[in-house]
Amino acid sequence: MAMLASHLPPALEPLDEELDFSAIRAQGAGGQNVNKVSNAVHLRFDIAASHLPEAVKARLLALGDQRISADGVVVIKAQAHRSLPLNRADALDRLRTLIAEAAHVPKVRRATKPTRASQRRRVEGKLQRGQVKALRGKSGFD
């Protein structure tokens, strides 16, 4: 990845009004606390309604990430921590990472032809290798 999620340019930083946080109960082991406290977070981010540049939106939708629904909404569930603020920060950081991944434009690869010298070296190497293998054969003294 080209850039770290915490160092997103201001133009790519998600706005607070575009984020929808909802507290839910976490899954898994945790004793009685997990059954009565909603510390996990669902973060919803609508790509189409966001302020992101159109090119970033298109690459974000084309990522094929399972967290992006068919209608273009990013849904991130964070439940790694035991406190709601830490889970919120974790979910937001994962969204930033996803946006940074979509913002990175891969370098266009241009096909080139091998140079004449490299072609000659390749053929010479093949000839030399063939000679080595030819020497492995049975000798004519049998």
PLY file of the C-alpha trace (Angstrom):
ply
format ascii 1.0
element vertex 142
property float x
property float y
property float z
element edge 141
property int vertex1
property int vertex2
end_header
0.00 0.00 0.00
1.34 3.41 -0.94
0.24 5.41 2.07
-0.70 4.70 5.66
-4.35 5.04 6.61
-3.63 7.58 9.33
-1.96 9.86 6.76
-4.84 10.31 4.32
-4.93 13.62 2.46
-7.72 15.91 3.69
-9.62 15.44 0.41
-9.89 11.69 1.11
-10.63 11.88 4.83
-14.21 10.68 5.48
-16.45 13.40 6.94
-18.26 12.84 10.24
-21.68 13.34 8.64
-20.92 10.56 6.11
-20.24 8.00 8.84
-22.99 6.04 10.55
-21.89 4.31 13.76
-24.18 1.94 15.61
-23.30 0.11 18.83
-24.05 -3.60 18.85
-23.32 -6.48 21.17
-20.08 -8.28 20.48
-19.96 -11.96 19.64
-17.89 -14.65 21.24
-16.64 -15.35 24.72
-16.60 -12.64 27.34
-18.77 -13.77 30.20
-21.73 -11.79 31.43
-20.29 -8.49 30.23
-20.68 -9.44 26.57
-24.40 -10.14 27.09
-25.30 -6.79 28.63
-22.96 -4.19 27.11
-22.95 -3.02 23.48
-19.28 -2.41 22.86
-18.94 -3.59 19.26
-19.44 -1.11 16.43
-20.99 -1.27 12.98
-19.65 1.47 10.73
-21.62 2.24 7.59
-20.20 4.45 4.83
-22.18 5.12 1.64
-19.66 5.44 -1.17
-21.99 7.11 -3.68
-23.13 9.78 -1.20
-19.59 10.58 -0.03
-17.46 13.57 -1.00
-14.67 11.37 -2.39
-13.44 12.05 -5.94
-15.26 10.04 -8.61
-12.11 8.09 -9.56
-11.61 6.96 -5.95
-15.29 6.02 -5.67
-15.05 3.90 -8.81
-11.89 2.12 -7.63
-13.45 1.60 -4.18
-16.52 -0.04 -5.73
-14.30 -2.15 -8.01
-12.19 -3.51 -5.12
-14.42 -6.54 -4.69
-14.04 -6.40 -0.92
-16.65 -8.42 0.99
-17.25 -5.44 3.30
-18.71 -3.47 0.37
-22.34 -4.37 -0.22
-24.03 -4.61 -3.62
-25.60 -1.17 -3.17
-22.21 0.48 -2.53
-22.21 0.74 1.26
-19.10 -0.16 3.24
-20.03 -2.05 6.42
-17.24 -2.58 8.93
-17.73 -4.47 12.19
-15.20 -3.80 14.95
-15.26 -5.81 18.15
-11.61 -6.42 18.97
-11.56 -4.14 22.02
-13.65 -4.04 25.19
-14.48 -0.36 24.93
-16.75 1.40 22.47
-14.36 4.33 21.70
-11.51 1.94 20.83
-13.77 -0.10 18.56
-14.97 3.11 16.89
-11.38 4.18 16.26
-10.53 0.70 14.94
-13.46 0.73 12.51
-12.57 4.24 11.29
-8.94 3.23 10.80
-10.00 0.22 8.74
-12.20 2.47 6.58
-9.27 4.84 6.07
-7.10 1.89 5.04
-9.73 0.81 2.52
-9.95 4.35 1.09
-6.15 4.60 0.92
-6.04 1.29 -0.95
-8.57 2.60 -3.48
-6.78 5.95 -3.78
-3.52 4.29 -4.83
-3.30 4.36 -8.62
-1.14 1.48 -9.86
1.62 2.39 -12.26
0.77 1.54 -15.86
3.06 -1.16 -17.19
4.35 -0.61 -20.68
5.48 -3.67 -22.57
9.04 -3.48 -23.88
11.03 -5.66 -26.23
14.19 -7.38 -25.04
17.41 -5.84 -26.28
19.48 -7.61 -28.93
22.28 -8.18 -26.43
19.92 -9.81 -23.92
18.51 -12.06 -26.65
22.07 -13.08 -27.64
22.98 -13.81 -23.98
19.85 -15.92 -23.61
20.64 -18.02 -26.70
24.29 -18.42 -25.66
23.16 -19.60 -22.23
20.81 -22.13 -23.77
23.56 -23.44 -26.07
25.98 -23.77 -23.16
23.38 -25.57 -21.07
22.66 -27.92 -23.96
26.36 -28.78 -24.25
26.53 -29.57 -20.54
23.56 -31.89 -20.87
25.00 -33.53 -24.00
28.10 -34.50 -22.00
25.89 -36.46 -19.58
25.07 -39.06 -22.22
26.62 -42.49 -22.46
30.12 -42.60 -23.77
30.91 -44.43 -27.01
33.21 -46.94 -25.23
30.45 -49.37 -24.21
0 1
1 2
2 3
3 4
4 5
5 6
6 7
7 8
8 9
9 10
10 11
11 12
12 13
13 14
14 15
15 16
16 17
17 18
18 19
19 20
20 21
21 22
22 23
23 24
24 25
25 26
26 27
27 28
28 29
29 30
30 31
31 32
32 33
33 34
34 35
35 36
36 37
37 38
38 39
39 40
40 41
41 42
42 43
43 44
44 45
45 46
46 47
47 48
48 49
49 50
50 51
51 52
52 53
53 54
54 55
55 56
56 57
57 58
58 59
59 60
60 61
61 62
62 63
63 64
64 65
65 66
66 67
67 68
68 69
69 70
70 71
71 72
72 73
73 74
74 75
75 76
76 77
77 78
78 79
79 80
80 81
81 82
82 83
83 84
84 85
85 86
86 87
87 88
88 89
89 90
90 91
91 92
92 93
93 94
94 95
95 96
96 97
97 98
98 99
99 100
100 101
101 102
102 103
103 104
104 105
105 106
106 107
107 108
108 109
109 110
110 111
111 112
112 113
113 114
114 115
115 116
116 117
117 118
118 119
119 120
120 121
121 122
122 123
123 124
124 125
125 126
126 127
127 128
128 129
129 130
130 131
131 132
132 133
133 134
134 135
135 136
136 137
137 138
138 139
139 140
140 141
